[in-house]
Amino acid sequence: MKRNQLIALIIPLSMLMANCSSAKKGKDYVEAKKISYTADVKPIITNSCTPCHMPPQGRKEPFENYEQVKEHIAAIIARVKLPQDDRKFMPPVNKKPALTNEQVAVLVQWQQQNMPQ
């Protein structure tokens, strides 16, 4: 009988603890890293898009500053996510290595964070 009473007490307490906000601390409130153009995006663009998109040598849309990259970020993301055998894939396979998944994620996250400078 005491065992049943103990179980009857433990179950509601367990459920209460599972739903308590202090018990969930750190699980639901993960702070997303703030991505900036200068610190995070510019190095990716500089390493992967030069010289084709950097005047005076570049003959494509220029990506040499914040405003230009911000204006074209949707197209940049779309092109770097294409299969490498797609003729629109960037950067061209014979020119530069493809962006890593982490680099693509930085570009996507920057766009989702409203492209801070």
Secondary structure, 3 states (H helix, E strand, C coil): CHHHHHHHHHHHHHHHHHHCCCCCCCCCCCCCCCCCHHHHHHHHHHHHHCCCCCCCCCCCCCCCCHHHHHHHHHHHHHHHCCCCCCCCCCCCCCCCCCCCHHHHHHHHHHHHCCCCC
